[in-house]
């Protein structure tokens, strides 16, 4: 277990917190369309302030590729954070440099400052040691509360933790606890739902979960590669031809264990994803030529929700249809509703598109945990070492709770 902000002295310290303020913005207006990630950072920020620290926040936004792009400035985040905190957040025009350092050294206890986008500097993603050293001069204690970037060895996630005492924030702690507990000690039945576009994105997760779960439900674009592996016609549906043999091996492995692996038995199909294209439901597993699967059908919805009815631990990573279009959201909606109504179950939503889906459906607050990290969640579930977590201080046995 990692040390957290509870385990260190904060009084009078200037605390440098890596947060994940990579929020979605409206392309036309530049306004924040979902402030969930900002809200998730509040407990750690407030705790540090209550303990008498001054707080310096740093994050990236978008992919500026080492260039200063005004539309990706964090200034708009500082405005929203000020509203949520109920206090002024000082915004600094850069994240390093003499002027920034001088202003932060004069930052009184109880004050909050937000640095400009880290990725305006190419050295951030290069994990440049000199850039890490510059960032380290902005604080006296480092806190990583950005689970969504923990799988990246960047200057602000890994390099900086080599320069300052480094602990986890409350969001990072919560992410680790939910995912570790689900994998190591799940209450059964343990069910995994995997969707999304590609088998290749989920291979590691699927192979690891097959060793632990009781059932696996596979939907989304990745399901068609598995159906092809079983010899079914999939029309023009998404196919990773180079993964068909691997899909056969995974199906055989599930049968050997044995794990109940469910694939779609009917589909909501369309001629194309253009919004005015025709839509119909197949009565069979096979999809006719010229049509592509865009959501699971009613028979599959019934089978999937039945398989979830007695679940006590559920991990869901990847929508089971093209949920961005309301006409292909029914499968994901019924799964989300089913999870929201499970009694005494732990329901974990694995970040990225799945988190966006449950938020769009206004069911996020009915889930046990909605991860803020898409790629980080996947790599954690695969069992990979996340550099932004590994580098943090371990909690000594006498601090174990």
Secondary structure, DSSP 8 states (H G I E B T S, - for coil): -B-BGGGS--TT-EEEEE------B-TTT--BS--HHHHHHHHHHHHHHHTT-EEEEE---S--TTS--GGG-THHHHHHHHHHHTS-EEE-S-SSSHHHHHHHHT--TT-EEE---GGGSHHHHTT-HHHHHHHHTT-SEEEE--GGGTTS--IIIIIGGGTS-EEE-HHHHHHHHHHHHHHHS--SSEEEEE-SS-HHHHHHHHHHHTTT-SEEEE-STHHHHHHHHTT--BTT----GGGHHHHHHHHHHHHHHT-EEEE-SSEEEES-SSTTS-EEE-SSS-B-TT-EEEEE-HHHHHHHHHHHTT-SEEEEES-SS-TTSGGG-HHHHHHHHHHHT-SS-EEEE-SHHHHHHHHHTT-GGGSSEE-S-HHHHHHHHHT---HHHHTS-B--GGG--
